[in-house]
Amino acid sequence: MQGTSSVQRADNLLEPPSASDLVQLRPDEAPRFWVTVDTEEDFDWAAPFARTGYRLDSVPALADCQAYFEAANVAPIYLVDWPIVTNDRAVAILGEARAAGRCEIGAQLHPWVTPPHDEEVTERNSYTGNLPPDLQRAKMAALRDAIADRFGAAPTVYRAGRYGLGPDSAAMLAELGFQCDTSVRSGFDYRPGHGPDYRAMTLHPWWVVAGEQRLLEMPVTTVFGGALGPVGRWLYHRTSSNSHAALARLGLAERIALTPEGIPADRACQAIDIAVEARLPVLNFSFHSPSLQPGNTPYVRTDADLADFYRWWDVVLAHLAKRGVEPTTAADILDMAQRNSASI
């Protein structure tokens, strides 16, 4: 590992990074895109969290998803949680694709279903970063080791379920061998549910240094469009949720996440254009694997919704190709970040 510069960098993923930590594109480079899948059990999103009672009915649909992206020459990264990694069918589907180099496997931690089960199951404790540090680390290690055992390689990419980072997350992840975190969801505030506040976070990747270790943060991409430009983001966060639809309808300010879940394809294409013009190094798309089967999430309730889900990707992938934005992988992102970080 190269030594750090004289610039003092934060070790807390909840703090906005300094300019010296940001990863920027070189003038001769084009943005790339990354498809991240929160690969998890089926459960009622409106019900209280529970250790048991979940289903894995959507697991077979992972095969269709993988076949779709293979045909598009995209290697998604499946961020698997405990119920998925302990399911033989899921491991068979994803393990074969991983062994052939057609996808990647990372970790996603749902604390309420991940051992050790030493905490009370509550909404607050559904954010891993709210748990005692020793318990956080134990759950991270258990999931890492299970993935290594079942898939033949330890994961290097991590996402906290519910985007639930804590002040100690960076150090723990680095110590456990993770190289990249993708839990920060810029532009979102989860404090009403006892989670973190990411409203001020950048969309550029950045380095976090904790002691002798370092970790790359690759935030999930959400841009703000509208006639007000940068002021729109400021206004959006200072108005009530009831006002957000009006701001979007008037064309003044709109928060657009790069996801097929609740975002129309035309708005996603607009967000791609904004991200490309902003010279973001990586456009980070995300969705939840239960959406691959009707009836599991609010976004895919019917067979028609599922057909629309894949049509969304048809439109978005075509637009990415038109803009010259090619797919990438975790290894390529890390290589790019190393090359383009003079302060590391």
VEXKEFI-645364 format. One line per field, with one value per residue: residue in three letters; chain; x, y, z of N, C-alpha, C in turn. Coordinates in steps of 0.001 Angstrom, whole numbers, padded with zeros to 6 digits. Layout:
<atoms>
resn [Ala_...]
chain [A_...]
n.X [X_...]
n.Y [Y_...]
n.Z [Z_...]
ca.X [X_...]
ca.Y [Y_...]
ca.Z [Z_...]
c.X [X_...]
c.Y [Y_...]
c.Z [Z_...]
</atoms>
This chain:
<atoms>
resn [Met_Gln_Gly_Thr_Ser_Ser_Val_Gln_Arg_Ala_Asp_Asn_Leu_Leu_Glu_Pro_Pro_Ser_Ala_Ser_Asp_Leu_Val_Gln_Leu_Arg_Pro_Asp_Glu_Ala_Pro_Arg_Phe_Trp_Val_Thr_Val_Asp_Thr_Glu_Glu_Asp_Phe_Asp_Trp_Ala_Ala_Pro_Phe_Ala_Arg_Thr_Gly_Tyr_Arg_Leu_Asp_Ser_Val_Pro_Ala_Leu_Ala_Asp_Cys_Gln_Ala_Tyr_Phe_Glu_Ala_Ala_Asn_Val_Ala_Pro_Ile_Tyr_Leu_Val_Asp_Trp_Pro_Ile_Val_Thr_Asn_Asp_Arg_Ala_Val_Ala_Ile_Leu_Gly_Glu_Ala_Arg_Ala_Ala_Gly_Arg_Cys_Glu_Ile_Gly_Ala_Gln_Leu_His_Pro_Trp_Val_Thr_Pro_Pro_His_Asp_Glu_Glu_Val_Thr_Glu_Arg_Asn_Ser_Tyr_Thr_Gly_Asn_Leu_Pro_Pro_Asp_Leu_Gln_Arg_Ala_Lys_Met_Ala_Ala_Leu_Arg_Asp_Ala_Ile_Ala_Asp_Arg_Phe_Gly_Ala_Ala_Pro_Thr_Val_Tyr_Arg_Ala_Gly_Arg_Tyr_Gly_Leu_Gly_Pro_Asp_Ser_Ala_Ala_Met_Leu_Ala_Glu_Leu_Gly_Phe_Gln_Cys_Asp_Thr_Ser_Val_Arg_Ser_Gly_Phe_Asp_Tyr_Arg_Pro_Gly_His_Gly_Pro_Asp_Tyr_Arg_Ala_Met_Thr_Leu_His_Pro_Trp_Trp_Val_Val_Ala_Gly_Glu_Gln_Arg_Leu_Leu_Glu_Met_Pro_Val_Thr_Thr_Val_Phe_Gly_Gly_Ala_Leu_Gly_Pro_Val_Gly_Arg_Trp_Leu_Tyr_His_Arg_Thr_Ser_Ser_Asn_Ser_His_Ala_Ala_Leu_Ala_Arg_Leu_Gly_Leu_Ala_Glu_Arg_Ile_Ala_Leu_Thr_Pro_Glu_Gly_Ile_Pro_Ala_Asp_Arg_Ala_Cys_Gln_Ala_Ile_Asp_Ile_Ala_Val_Glu_Ala_Arg_Leu_Pro_Val_Leu_Asn_Phe_Ser_Phe_His_Ser_Pro_Ser_Leu_Gln_Pro_Gly_Asn_Thr_Pro_Tyr_Val_Arg_Thr_Asp_Ala_Asp_Leu_Ala_Asp_Phe_Tyr_Arg_Trp_Trp_Asp_Val_Val_Leu_Ala_His_Leu_Ala_Lys_Arg_Gly_Val_Glu_Pro_Thr_Thr_Ala_Ala_Asp_Ile_Leu_Asp_Met_Ala_Gln_Arg_Asn_Ser_Ala_Ser_Ile]
chain [A_A_A_A_A_A_A_A_A_A_A_A_A_A_A_A_A_A_A_A_A_A_A_A_A_A_A_A_A_A_A_A_A_A_A_A_A_A_A_A_A_A_A_A_A_A_A_A_A_A_A_A_A_A_A_A_A_A_A_A_A_A_A_A_A_A_A_A_A_A_A_A_A_A_A_A_A_A_A_A_A_A_A_A_A_A_A_A_A_A_A_A_A_A_A_A_A_A_A_A_A_A_A_A_A_A_A_A_A_A_A_A_A_A_A_A_A_A_A_A_A_A_A_A_A_A_A_A_A_A_A_A_A_A_A_A_A_A_A_A_A_A_A_A_A_A_A_A_A_A_A_A_A_A_A_A_A_A_A_A_A_A_A_A_A_A_A_A_A_A_A_A_A_A_A_A_A_A_A_A_A_A_A_A_A_A_A_A_A_A_A_A_A_A_A_A_A_A_A_A_A_A_A_A_A_A_A_A_A_A_A_A_A_A_A_A_A_A_A_A_A_A_A_A_A_A_A_A_A_A_A_A_A_A_A_A_A_A_A_A_A_A_A_A_A_A_A_A_A_A_A_A_A_A_A_A_A_A_A_A_A_A_A_A_A_A_A_A_A_A_A_A_A_A_A_A_A_A_A_A_A_A_A_A_A_A_A_A_A_A_A_A_A_A_A_A_A_A_A_A_A_A_A_A_A_A_A_A_A_A_A_A_A_A_A_A_A_A_A_A_A_A_A_A_A_A_A_A_A_A_A_A_A_A_A_A_A_A_A_A_A_A_A_A]
n.X [000840_000536_001949_000170_-000643_000429_-001910_-004581_-006979_-010450_-011769_-014303_-017200_-019538_-019031_-018701_-016341_-013035_-011783_-009392_-009598_-011314_-012133_-011413_-012227_-009822_-008891_-008955_-010606_-013719_-016924_-018016_-020359_-021986_-023639_-025374_-026764_-028985_-029111_-031294_-033513_-037106_-039474_-042028_-042099_-043490_-044007_-043036_-039541_-038135_-036583_-037257_-039586_-039328_-039205_-037871_-038679_-038145_-035645_-035134_-035580_-033279_-031725_-032901_-032450_-029626_-029142_-030244_-028509_-026101_-026552_-026515_-023906_-023044_-021661_-023069_-022870_-023686_-024857_-024887_-026925_-027299_-029497_-029507_-026895_-026882_-028580_-029007_-029906_-029628_-026859_-025994_-026931_-025733_-023108_-022125_-022187_-020409_-018019_-017513_-016830_-018849_-020324_-020154_-019593_-020594_-021019_-023950_-025322_-027894_-028746_-030676_-031152_-028735_-026229_-024026_-026983_-027510_-028774_-031720_-034489_-035303_-036480_-034483_-032217_-032053_-030337_-027074_-024947_-025818_-025511_-023674_-020113_-018536_-020443_-021307_-018956_-018675_-020920_-020361_-018008_-018975_-020713_-018914_-017185_-018962_-019691_-017186_-016801_-018948_-018897_-016289_-014486_-013480_-015529_-014972_-016376_-018799_-022080_-024101_-027090_-030114_-028628_-027133_-024685_-022141_-020145_-017869_-017640_-015916_-013279_-013687_-014496_-012242_-010327_-011351_-010814_-012259_-012402_-013901_-016688_-020194_-022368_-023250_-025819_-026180_-027862_-030038_-031896_-031960_-032575_-035160_-035909_-034027_-031622_-028673_-027641_-027365_-027472_-025626_-023616_-021132_-021248_-019087_-016612_-014623_-011689_-011284_-009436_-008215_-006204_-003611_-004970_-007106_-010081_-012289_-014971_-017855_-020376_-023956_-025729_-027489_-028991_-029774_-032168_-033645_-034854_-033689_-031140_-028070_-029114_-031522_-031153_-030541_-032954_-034755_-034063_-034857_-037510_-040772_-041709_-044127_-043975_-042207_-043141_-044509_-042433_-041043_-043020_-043319_-040942_-038758_-037066_-035816_-035322_-033478_-032939_-030672_-032171_-034368_-036546_-039230_-038470_-039067_-038058_-037385_-036747_-034574_-032779_-032422_-031101_-028764_-027606_-027117_-025284_-023170_-022424_-021543_-019232_-018952_-017130_-018132_-021278_-023574_-025790_-028677_-030767_-033295_-033202_-035660_-037494_-037396_-039351_-042839_-044865_-043330_-042119_-042910_-042540_-042709_-045429_-047002_-047093_-046956_-045674_-043170_-042330_-042134_-040036_-037786_-037924_-037308_-034575_-033745_-034147_-032527_-029955_-029500_-029401_-027155_-025191_-025396_-024393_-021808_-021040_-019672_-019953_-018632_-016504_-015945_-013168_-012102_-013040_-011647_-009008_-009087_-009607_-007272_-005337_-006157_-005884_-004078_-003349_-003175]
n.Y [-001196_002220_005061_007521_010937_014194_015393_015451_013064_012238_009542_008664_007552_008930_011564_014400_014229_015669_017850_016849_014136_013198_011271_011880_012049_011684_013936_012490_010369_008574_008523_005567_002826_001055_-001787_-002541_-004906_-005288_-008078_-010151_-011483_-012107_-010004_-008359_-005048_-003166_-004169_-004848_-005418_-008726_-011710_-014144_-015783_-014715_-015058_-016848_-016826_-015369_-016063_-017956_-016201_-014785_-016063_-015379_-012640_-012544_-013731_-011782_-009554_-010668_-011001_-008361_-007740_-006944_-007118_-007632_-006726_-008694_-008022_-009823_-011019_-012568_-014572_-015162_-016105_-018427_-020033_-022709_-022764_-020086_-019769_-021635_-020537_-017933_-018541_-020090_-018204_-016302_-017798_-018034_-015500_-013728_-012222_-010475_-010966_-009432_-008129_-007631_-006339_-007263_-006661_-007790_-010391_-011592_-013494_-012843_-013123_-010998_-008667_-006682_-006840_-004128_-001056_000918_-000676_-001893_-000568_-001154_000408_001492_-000375_-001894_-001566_-003996_-005942_-005134_-005598_-008347_-009344_-008427_-009885_-012511_-012627_-012043_-014299_-016401_-015896_-016211_-018928_-020126_-019144_-019274_-017188_-014361_-011506_-008212_-005921_-003946_-003316_-001615_-002805_-001015_001209_001687_002914_003525_005516_003978_002266_002359_001764_-000808_-002264_-002032_-003356_-005911_-006675_-005608_-003594_-001681_000347_000748_002140_004716_006912_009451_012554_011692_011417_009634_009955_010207_007535_006675_006447_007272_010553_011605_013839_015862_014609_013869_012855_011798_009195_008522_008426_006918_006988_004977_004665_002555_001520_001723_002702_002655_004724_004287_005935_005466_006511_009494_012175_015709_017284_019917_023335_025056_024267_023819_025103_023907_021470_022382_023710_021580_020026_021669_021916_020539_017048_016926_018988_018239_016848_018886_020667_019098_018777_021357_021648_022634_021515_018267_015128_012459_009167_006629_004078_001354_001233_002850_005088_006626_005638_007723_009788_008696_008619_011340_011853_010410_011970_014329_013377_012564_015011_016243_014923_012636_009907_007265_005901_004756_002308_000837_-001757_-003824_-007314_-008788_-007425_-008685_-010521_-010539_-008957_-008709_-006256_-002706_-001790_-003650_-005199_-006755_-009000_-007398_-005166_-006285_-006813_-004171_-003407_-004700_-003549_-000962_-001204_-001824_000642_002370_001201_001447_004215_004791_003597_005251_007612_006892_005560_002981_-000359_-001253_-002777_-003841_-004212_-002706_-000174_000303_000258_002485_004494_004427_005184_007788_009333_011540_012183_009887]
n.Z [000000_-000810_000853_002823_002012_003227_003770_006005_006254_006642_008648_008704_007317_007383_007235_005105_002436_001995_-000620_-001563_-001311_-003246_-006140_-009417_-012920_-015512_-018196_-020625_-020173_-020018_-018330_-016542_-015994_-013301_-012175_-009385_-007218_-004668_-003105_-001727_000844_000549_001955_003867_003322_004722_007179_010634_011363_011325_012506_011459_009191_006685_003051_000192_-002396_-004697_-005549_-007770_-009911_-010174_-012049_-014518_-014455_-014456_-016956_-018606_-018214_-018998_-021750_-022422_-022105_-019587_-016387_-013514_-009996_-007353_-004288_-001679_001004_004315_004303_001552_000987_002398_001019_-001083_-003771_-004641_-004378_-006261_-008703_-008802_-008168_-010304_-012390_-011345_-011234_-013919_-014576_-015163_-013440_-010265_-006743_-003848_-000480_001474_004333_006341_009441_011150_010354_010378_011953_014789_016837_018863_019492_020141_017946_016234_014693_014879_015311_012878_011300_010801_011715_014103_016052_018833_018580_018665_018066_015547_014058_014395_013024_010418_009940_010101_007875_005776_005976_005485_002816_001578_002062_000715_-001912_-002688_-002633_-000794_-000196_-001541_-001723_-000078_001138_003358_004641_004226_003943_006174_007601_010136_012461_012892_010789_008492_009401_010430_008138_006473_008045_007903_005352_003234_000327_-000916_-000275_-000756_000342_000832_000144_-001587_-001141_000316_003363_006214_008835_010107_010527_012306_010998_008948_007710_004526_002964_002305_000966_-001517_-005017_-006240_-006197_-003263_-001158_001995_004891_007442_009970_009022_006939_004026_002302_-000418_-001082_-002915_-003885_-004166_-007025_-007232_-008708_-009010_-010875_-012934_-013395_-011568_-011129_-009305_-007071_-006757_-005410_-002855_-002226_-002342_-000127_001883_001975_002631_002345_001052_-000719_-002673_-004952_-006243_-006848_-008712_-010676_-011591_-012816_-011471_-009438_-008957_-007534_-008697_-008751_-009844_-010645_-011446_-009857_-009214_-010667_-013673_-016998_-018787_-017060_-015769_-017898_-018284_-015875_-016307_-018326_-016873_-014983_-016639_-017786_-015497_-015106_-013518_-012309_-012109_-012735_-010593_-010507_-008929_-007509_-005886_-005385_-004833_-006437_-008830_-009053_-009324_-006832_-004518_-003886_-003668_-006228_-008282_-008922_-010577_-013458_-015690_-014642_-014188_-016801_-017632_-015986_-017120_-019649_-018940_-018423_-021040_-022339_-020821_-020957_-023681_-023883_-022320_-023920_-026154_-025076_-024732_-022421_-020763_-019293_-016021_-013500_-010066_-009646_-011768_-011086_-008692_-009670_-011394_-009497_-007975_-009877_-010413_-008172_-006801_-004226_-002780]
ca.X [000000_001279_001756_-000771_-000021_000397_-003273_-005297_-008271_-011385_-011951_-015716_-017979_-020694_-018587_-018356_-014894_-012353_-011556_-008204_-009939_-012220_-011602_-011892_-011834_-008824_-009522_-009115_-011426_-015178_-017583_-018448_-021497_-021883_-024949_-025306_-028049_-029189_-029597_-031798_-034730_-038390_-040188_-042991_-041398_-044327_-044155_-041863_-038447_-038213_-035502_-037820_-040808_-039066_-039288_-036824_-039363_-037608_-034295_-035011_-035593_-031899_-031217_-033378_-031739_-028263_-029172_-030493_-027318_-025085_-026854_-026167_-022469_-022893_-021402_-023546_-022362_-024769_-024486_-025728_-027034_-027204_-030423_-029125_-025655_-027148_-029565_-028282_-030312_-029001_-025425_-025794_-027147_-024744_-021766_-021726_-021909_-019186_-016878_-017277_-016483_-019989_-020871_-019333_-020318_-020223_-021767_-024937_-025608_-029148_-028365_-031725_-031127_-027337_-025674_-024720_-028260_-027393_-029475_-033167_-034881_-036058_-036162_-033177_-031166_-031979_-029160_-025936_-024107_-026335_-025228_-022372_-019046_-018139_-021491_-021214_-017815_-018953_-021857_-019620_-017086_-019753_-021188_-017726_-016691_-019950_-019554_-015934_-016990_-019951_-018583_-014892_-013666_-013995_-016002_-014199_-017320_-019782_-023150_-024909_-028528_-030783_-027580_-026922_-023316_-021891_-018844_-016773_-017773_-014772_-012168_-014037_-014495_-010854_-009678_-011893_-010379_-013054_-011693_-014854_-018028_-021156_-023541_-023673_-026839_-026149_-029140_-031104_-031814_-032632_-032680_-036474_-035971_-032838_-030490_-027739_-028011_-026440_-027872_-024498_-022549_-020792_-021489_-017804_-015944_-013558_-010917_-011366_-008250_-008350_-004918_-002808_-005858_-007900_-011309_-012905_-016425_-018465_-021773_-025054_-025907_-028745_-028726_-030888_-032428_-034600_-034423_-032943_-029750_-027564_-029986_-032628_-030829_-030663_-034366_-035399_-033803_-035390_-038962_-041385_-041892_-045337_-043648_-041266_-043843_-044801_-041176_-040757_-044059_-043032_-039648_-037793_-036087_-036271_-034309_-033598_-032008_-030430_-032772_-035652_-037573_-039924_-037963_-039338_-036856_-036993_-036090_-033252_-031924_-032056_-030103_-027516_-027036_-026598_-024090_-022096_-021969_-020835_-017983_-018862_-016356_-018936_-022715_-023825_-027198_-029008_-032142_-033429_-033509_-037063_-038249_-037332_-040554_-043994_-045518_-042432_-041787_-043907_-042200_-043084_-046578_-047665_-046254_-046757_-044633_-041876_-041967_-041695_-038730_-036756_-037940_-036557_-033160_-033523_-034046_-031400_-028696_-029341_-028989_-025773_-024352_-025412_-023527_-020451_-020780_-019554_-020025_-017391_-016517_-015310_-011720_-011789_-013269_-010525_-007831_-009264_-009480_-005855_-004631_-006608_-005856_-002706_-003058_-003086]
ca.Y [000000_003460_005897_008625_012246_014986_015852_014623_012696_011703_008088_008462_007584_009802_012943_014742_014179_016866_017845_016047_012713_012841_010635_012599_011525_012389_014531_011537_009258_008724_007850_004179_002553_-000134_-002281_-003180_-005535_-005666_-009435_-010344_-012255_-011449_-009731_-007266_-003809_-002351_-004862_-004742_-006326_-009996_-012639_-015293_-015495_-014233_-016042_-016785_-017201_-014647_-016544_-018455_-015094_-014321_-016648_-014532_-011368_-012745_-013953_-010487_-008718_-011314_-010658_-006944_-007608_-006265_-008032_-006972_-007214_-009080_-007779_-010861_-011000_-013870_-015578_-015547_-016871_-019744_-020708_-023483_-022368_-018804_-019988_-022334_-019599_-016859_-019100_-020476_-016985_-015702_-018606_-017775_-014097_-012988_-011360_-010384_-011165_-008593_-008375_-006674_-006784_-007031_-007130_-008523_-011805_-012011_-013791_-013311_-012473_-010538_-007401_-006671_-006476_-002881_-000228_001537_-001673_-002355_000114_-001795_001406_001840_-001459_-001800_-001858_-005408_-006705_-004781_-006284_-009784_-009622_-008244_-011010_-013720_-012581_-012185_-015676_-017263_-015677_-016850_-020373_-020588_-018724_-019548_-015981_-013366_-010292_-006977_-004800_-004020_-002325_-001754_-002825_000247_002243_001999_003043_004181_006188_003008_001313_002356_001039_-002223_-002852_-002144_-004409_-007203_-006953_-004961_-002516_-000689_000432_001427_002330_006115_007284_010915_013225_011094_011611_008523_010227_009916_006136_006421_006165_008368_011703_011680_014943_016688_013781_013987_011706_011282_008281_009134_007559_007081_006395_004644_004100_002154_000961_002679_002157_003516_004872_004429_006213_005202_007765_010235_013547_016652_018001_021020_024656_025782_023811_023465_025647_022987_020504_023115_023948_020290_019574_022628_021924_019306_016010_017249_019990_017714_016551_020161_021161_018315_019056_022689_021617_023446_020663_016875_014144_011320_008086_005706_002809_001094_001150_004105_006171_006353_005529_009009_010576_008099_009073_012720_011786_009987_013146_015226_012762_012606_016395_016539_014158_011624_008780_006044_005998_003571_001906_-000146_-002206_-004931_-008554_-009208_-006800_-009549_-011364_-009713_-009096_-008609_-004872_-001765_-001375_-004695_-005896_-007608_-009429_-006226_-004363_-006933_-006532_-002773_-003370_-005035_-002515_000170_-001455_-001688_002070_002981_000691_002065_005605_004755_003335_006466_008593_006367_005125_001532_-000986_-001435_-003748_-003352_-004147_-001577_001053_000471_000626_003873_005366_004481_005977_009172_009922_011995_012333_008578]
ca.Z [000000_-000809_002027_002665_001890_004454_003986_006984_005708_007633_008647_009012_006086_007562_007083_003725_002229_001519_-002067_-001875_-001276_-004333_-007342_-010586_-014218_-016299_-019390_-021719_-019715_-020039_-017214_-016690_-015127_-012462_-011757_-008073_-006899_-003266_-003298_-000373_001060_000335_003196_003775_003664_005604_008463_011508_011043_012041_012167_010758_008453_005334_001977_-000829_-003629_-005849_-005885_-009154_-010870_-010369_-013291_-015617_-014346_-014911_-018406_-019265_-018209_-019833_-023133_-022591_-021825_-018304_-015268_-012292_-008717_-006453_-002897_-001081_002460_004960_003777_000193_000975_002985_000177_-002096_-005125_-004949_-004547_-007528_-009812_-008815_-008130_-011656_-013154_-010809_-011642_-015336_-014752_-015724_-012397_-009069_-005501_-002710_000755_001976_005695_007054_010780_011861_009982_010327_013276_015997_017102_020243_019675_019968_016587_016231_013533_015091_015151_011499_010756_011455_012362_015424_016980_019496_017613_018633_017394_014132_013457_014388_011931_009170_009773_009833_006490_004924_006009_004829_001374_001157_002100_-000244_-003277_-002997_-002577_000147_-000885_-001348_-001798_000999_001277_004563_004430_004577_003853_007589_008087_011410_012499_012948_009692_007579_010011_010513_006815_006018_008827_007478_003995_002200_-000366_-001433_000309_-001623_001209_000904_-000841_-001586_-001362_001119_004811_006880_010270_010701_010941_013119_010130_008663_006881_003403_002095_001885_000426_-002930_-005878_-006680_-005275_-002464_-000276_003439_005486_008858_010360_007870_005943_003257_001741_-001417_-001039_-004235_-003527_-005092_-007764_-007266_-009126_-008920_-012108_-012828_-013861_-010542_-011100_-007979_-006028_-006593_-004354_-001585_-001970_-002121_001240_002847_001865_003114_001337_000300_-001735_-003657_-006199_-006896_-007410_-009914_-011670_-012127_-013488_-010723_-008772_-008895_-007143_-009606_-008445_-010948_-010281_-012107_-008829_-008974_-011513_-015085_-017827_-019358_-016014_-015570_-018998_-017952_-014812_-016939_-018988_-015834_-014397_-017631_-017883_-014251_-015142_-012473_-012835_-012169_-012491_-009779_-010527_-007898_-007289_-004942_-006103_-004796_-007523_-010002_-009046_-008942_-005539_-003368_-003572_-004202_-007584_-009241_-008344_-011562_-014575_-016553_-013994_-014412_-018191_-017652_-015325_-018100_-020697_-018373_-018681_-022480_-022665_-020120_-021521_-025003_-023693_-021868_-025092_-026968_-024432_-024644_-021048_-020804_-017963_-015299_-012417_-008850_-009839_-012640_-010325_-007772_-010465_-011819_-008339_-007620_-010891_-010475_-006827_-006576_-002804_-002125]
c.X [000873_001000_000774_-000018_-000096_-000991_-003967_-006689_-009134_-011460_-013411_-016525_-019222_-020331_-018279_-016845_-014332_-012077_-010383_-008494_-010756_-011477_-012242_-011466_-010692_-009483_-009784_-009986_-012912_-015767_-017928_-019696_-021358_-023298_-024783_-026693_-028071_-029886_-029982_-033067_-035972_-039054_-041089_-042320_-042196_-044473_-042930_-040795_-038551_-037068_-035990_-039050_-040584_-039178_-038092_-037400_-038764_-036239_-034206_-034973_-034212_-031312_-031648_-032648_-030319_-028198_-029392_-029205_-026170_-025301_-026492_-024687_-022197_-022678_-021853_-022805_-023559_-024261_-025390_-025757_-027111_-028205_-030062_-027903_-025847_-028160_-028847_-028630_-029656_-027508_-025141_-025916_-026006_-023317_-021266_-021365_-020623_-017947_-016512_-016913_-017604_-020720_-019869_-020221_-019743_-021128_-022757_-025414_-026973_-028927_-029407_-031762_-029712_-026825_-024388_-025960_-028303_-028153_-030981_-033482_-035814_-035717_-034789_-032049_-031113_-030865_-027937_-025092_-024589_-026023_-023901_-021257_-018657_-019169_-021513_-020127_-018062_-019906_-021165_-018718_-017835_-020222_-020020_-017287_-017661_-019864_-018295_-016093_-017892_-019598_-017113_-013991_-014305_-014438_-015097_-015089_-018424_-020841_-023905_-026376_-029158_-029783_-027086_-025485_-023285_-020507_-017661_-016722_-016521_-013622_-012459_-013942_-013072_-010123_-010111_-011580_-011234_-012259_-012612_-016158_-018923_-022483_-024065_-024664_-027011_-027525_-030289_-030820_-032637_-032776_-034066_-036644_-034764_-031616_-029629_-028330_-026968_-026725_-026689_-023402_-022379_-021198_-020207_-017307_-014903_-012894_-011131_-010176_-008478_-007074_-004087_-003659_-006573_-009048_-011843_-014409_-016932_-019957_-022754_-025452_-027343_-028418_-029967_-030999_-033392_-033987_-033574_-031489_-029310_-028428_-031150_-032388_-031004_-032141_-035091_-035243_-034349_-036890_-039502_-041536_-043140_-045070_-042796_-041937_-044154_-043558_-040836_-041745_-043826_-041688_-038571_-036688_-036656_-035107_-034522_-032519_-031851_-030869_-034049_-036814_-038144_-039457_-038256_-038064_-036426_-036307_-034696_-032294_-031506_-030974_-028754_-026833_-026423_-025302_-022909_-021539_-021194_-019509_-017852_-018103_-017180_-020385_-023132_-025325_-027447_-030478_-032111_-033851_-034958_-037937_-038223_-038511_-041742_-044487_-044639_-042114_-042864_-043705_-042601_-044183_-047183_-046661_-045971_-045685_-043256_-041407_-041473_-040315_-037623_-036758_-037200_-035071_-032843_-033276_-032777_-030063_-028443_-028867_-027546_-024826_-024272_-024477_-022085_-020050_-020814_-019615_-018643_-017584_-015841_-013807_-011335_-012000_-012104_-009255_-007916_-009044_-008022_-005080_-004916_-006599_-004427_-002348_-002933_-001683]
c.Y [001242_004248_007008_009933_012970_015521_014904_014328_012042_010184_007720_008618_008456_011270_013239_014759_015535_016729_016951_014553_012260_012203_011313_011876_012345_012912_013535_010344_009601_008058_006401_003975_001181_-000520_-003056_-003665_-005892_-007025_-010004_-011182_-011433_-011233_-008526_-005981_-002939_-002950_-004624_-005757_-007581_-010895_-013805_-014855_-014941_-015397_-015863_-017166_-016532_-015154_-017095_-017349_-014483_-014868_-015816_-013190_-011505_-012957_-012642_-009671_-009355_-010966_-009211_-006680_-006761_-007326_-007350_-007494_-007459_-008943_-008652_-010730_-012431_-014901_-016045_-016462_-018254_-020551_-021398_-023054_-021058_-018978_-020699_-021381_-018596_-017393_-019509_-019250_-016311_-016465_-018374_-016316_-013246_-012137_-011321_-010601_-010250_-008917_-007258_-007178_-006308_-007528_-008004_-010010_-012378_-012314_-012985_-012463_-012008_-009249_-007611_-006240_-005273_-002106_000417_000551_-002281_-001650_-000416_-000801_001841_000771_-001229_-002232_-003329_-006265_-006394_-005602_-007791_-010158_-009464_-009441_-012292_-013762_-012740_-013651_-016636_-017125_-016355_-018363_-020856_-020259_-018884_-018347_-015002_-012118_-009107_-005744_-005022_-002947_-002621_-001793_-001555_001402_002650_001963_003669_004795_005234_002096_001230_001535_-000456_-002892_-003041_-003267_-005799_-007523_-006381_-003795_-001389_-000786_001172_001606_003750_006411_008800_011495_012684_011288_010528_008745_009981_008467_005703_006079_007383_009439_011844_012877_015713_015899_013966_012733_011125_010213_009045_008098_007930_006337_006197_003934_003800_001594_002075_001959_003150_003538_005134_004661_005805_006531_008278_011673_014404_017396_019145_022361_025395_025337_023450_023985_024693_021961_021161_023296_022647_019856_020527_022813_020575_018305_016258_018227_019421_017405_017831_020750_020429_018652_020414_022752_022391_022600_019263_015982_012882_010298_007182_004302_002603_001069_002544_005278_005838_006380_006874_009897_010025_008529_010525_012730_011336_011174_014105_014679_012792_014011_016815_015793_013245_010426_007520_006382_004684_003292_000874_-000536_-003406_-006196_-009014_-008558_-007641_-010506_-010505_-010024_-008906_-007180_-003946_-001450_-002390_-005537_-006935_-008059_-008262_-005309_-004961_-006724_-005101_-002618_-003660_-004068_-001270_-000008_-001371_-000230_002668_002494_001271_003506_005691_004524_004567_007518_008092_005924_003603_000943_-001148_-002481_-003148_-003211_-002957_-000246_001324_000862_002080_004828_005504_005354_007461_009869_010309_012028_011015_008017]
c.Z [000000_000455_001763_002564_003223_004747_004969_006470_006768_007525_008881_007731_006188_007408_005618_003547_001838_000025_-002440_-001905_-002483_-005493_-008545_-011856_-014797_-017573_-020506_-021342_-019799_-018799_-017561_-015823_-014480_-012039_-010452_-007696_-005417_-003264_-001941_-000359_000718_001701_002980_004254_004627_006991_009338_011089_011903_011587_011316_009969_007070_004343_001037_-002194_-004858_-006298_-007308_-010203_-011062_-011658_-014502_-015625_-014882_-016417_-019159_-019337_-018990_-021301_-023444_-022343_-020583_-017231_-013979_-011075_-007809_-005020_-002042_000437_002988_004429_002368_000210_001594_002184_-000985_-003516_-005531_-005204_-005868_-008712_-009904_-008823_-009498_-012493_-012660_-011269_-013100_-015607_-015290_-014693_-011254_-007850_-004431_-001536_001015_003338_006167_008483_011456_011486_009958_011729_013525_016304_018559_020521_019585_018542_016658_014963_013696_014838_013753_010736_011503_012233_013724_016477_017701_018542_017537_017901_015899_013450_013377_013262_010574_008898_009449_008385_005522_004841_005319_003312_000854_001088_000975_-001689_-003637_-003022_-001613_-000608_-000581_-001363_-000770_000805_002564_004173_004975_004579_005239_008050_009470_011416_012506_011726_008831_008138_010063_009149_006297_006751_008377_006019_002891_001609_-000816_-000670_-000669_-000893_001218_-000217_-000801_-001875_-000551_002607_005499_008386_010848_011144_011744_012280_009871_007755_005782_002490_001531_001182_-001085_-003693_-006452_-005707_-004453_-001570_001180_004021_006975_009294_009129_006736_005178_002590_000720_-001204_-002449_-004024_-004617_-005733_-007709_-007630_-008906_-010239_-011868_-013179_-012850_-010422_-009694_-006835_-005753_-005505_-002990_-001236_-001641_-000666_002308_002714_002327_001975_000498_-000833_-002864_-004988_-006966_-007544_-008703_-011024_-012343_-012850_-012769_-010094_-008648_-008514_-007979_-009269_-009673_-010536_-011085_-011128_-008546_-009806_-012969_-015920_-018395_-018327_-015722_-016676_-018791_-016883_-015359_-017602_-017978_-015253_-015359_-017749_-016636_-014140_-013922_-013021_-013035_-011878_-011835_-009720_-009421_-007974_-006350_-005688_-005947_-005865_-008798_-010093_-008615_-007535_-004324_-002946_-004128_-005678_-008649_-008600_-009288_-012621_-015519_-015973_-014244_-015848_-018336_-017013_-016335_-019280_-020232_-018666_-020169_-022849_-022070_-020686_-022909_-024866_-023201_-023044_-025989_-026402_-024267_-023253_-021023_-019397_-017343_-014211_-011196_-009030_-010709_-011925_-009384_-008519_-010911_-010659_-007909_-008599_-010753_-009140_-006488_-005105_-002071_-002279]
</atoms>
